[in-house]
Amino acid sequence: MVLTINVAILLAVIIVLRLGRRTEARSRNDEKLTVGIVLVFGVLIAPTAFGQGILNVMGELAQGVTQSGSP
């Protein structure tokens, strides 16, 4: 039996666990580590279909906000 772990899913679980903690207990190094983990997660998920869907939704949202501000 071969057990495989998707690294993106593992990082998503770590991110949820880290963000669930109280904010007062975090040091600067702890916050930097969280940011680094989130960046790696973004790089891993970007080429997937899910990542492309997020990109499209955020692009449409940004376009809607830009167009709503113009006369």
N, C-alpha and C positions, 0 to 999 in steps of 0.2 A: 504494500500500500504506500503510495506516494502522497505526501501532504504538501500542497502548494499554498502559499500565502501571497495574495496580491498586495504589493507594497503600498499602493494608493489607499486601499481599504484599511490597512494597518495604520497608516498615517492619519486617516480620517478619524479612526477610533482614538488615537492618541490626542489629536486636536480637541475632540469633544471632551475627553477626560481632563485635559489641561485647562480648557476654558470654563469648565464646570466648577473650578476652585474659586475661593474667595479672592478678590483683587487685592486686598490689603496685604496678603501674605506673599505677594510676588516681589522678587527683587528685579533689578535691571537685567541681570544675566538670565533670569528665568523668562522675562519678557522677550529678550533677544532670541533665546532658544525657541520659543513659541513662534516668533516671526519667521525664523529660519525653517522650521518644520512646515509652516503654512506655505512658504515659497517653494519648497521642494515638492509639496503636495500639488501646488499649482502647475509646476513643470511636468509632473507625472500625469496629471489628468488632462492637460491642454490638448494633446493630440487625439484623445478619445472622442467618441461621438457625444458623450455626455458633456465633455469640456467644450466642444464646438457648439452644442446647444446653449450652454451658459453664455458663451461669447456672443452668439446671435441675440439672445434675450437682452444682455447688457447693452449691446450695440443699438438695438431698437429702443431701449429705454433712454439711452443717452441722446439718440436722435430726436425722440419725442420731447425731451426736456429742452433741447436746443431749439426746436421749432416752436415750442410754446412761448419762448421768450422773444421771438422775433415778431414784428408788427405785420 
